Amino acid sequence: MDAKEIQLRYAAGERDFRGVDLQGADLREVDLRNADLSGANLSEADLRGANLSDTDLIFTILSDANLSGANLNEANLIGTRLGIANLSEANLVGANLISAELGGANLVRASLSRAYLSDASLIKANLSEANLSGANLSLANLIGVNLVDANLIGVDLSGANLIEANLSGANLNEAKLYRANLAHAKLTGASLYHANLKDANLAQTDLTDANLERTNLEGTLLKMTESSQPSSMS
């Protein structure tokens, strides 16, 4: 199946496209809302500006695909492979990305509020300026991730691996970081007002100018870098 055929079949009312091979296809601004593309191969496909809201993409291969500006609102992406994909400024509000593979993905300024990312892998992904407010990233692998200036208000990062992550300037107000591993992470200028870091690992974490007002640090392994000095801590 090619790009033209899937659009014609969709226009005719078909929605079942499970397992189709559209590797490298040009699907810019395509409308495939509510379609079933589970198990499909869309690696290297051009899906810029595509409408994939409420689409079923379970275990779909989207590695190295271009989804910049795409609408994936409420899409089902459980176990989807999105390694090094471009999702910059994409709409992933309420999307289900449980156990998804997003290593090295570009999610700059993407909207992921209320998204489900528990147990997902985002190793070295770029989420700078992304909106993750209210998202669930419990047990996610975020080693080396870029979350500079990200909106993480009320996010659930319980048990997440954030070793060497860069959260400079991020807003983590009321975030849940229970038992999160933040060893060697950078939180300079970050706001953690009323956040829960109970039993978290903050060994060699840089908290320079971070706001730790009303932050729960009970049981936390707190061994900051020598230059680290929070702006407030009470």
Secondary structure, DSSP 8 states (H G I E B T S, - for coil): --HHHHHHHHHTT--B-TT-B-TT-B-TT-B-TT-B-TT-B-TT-B-TT-B-TT-B-TT-B-TT-B-TT-B-TT-B-TT-B-TT-B-TT-B-TT-B-TT-B-TT-B-TT-B-TT-B-TT-B-TT-B-TT-B-TT-B-TT-B-TT-B-TT-B-TT-B-TT-B-TT-B-TT-B-TT-B-TT-B-TT-B-TT-B-TT-B-TT-EEET-B-TT-EETT-B-TT-EEE--TT---SEE-
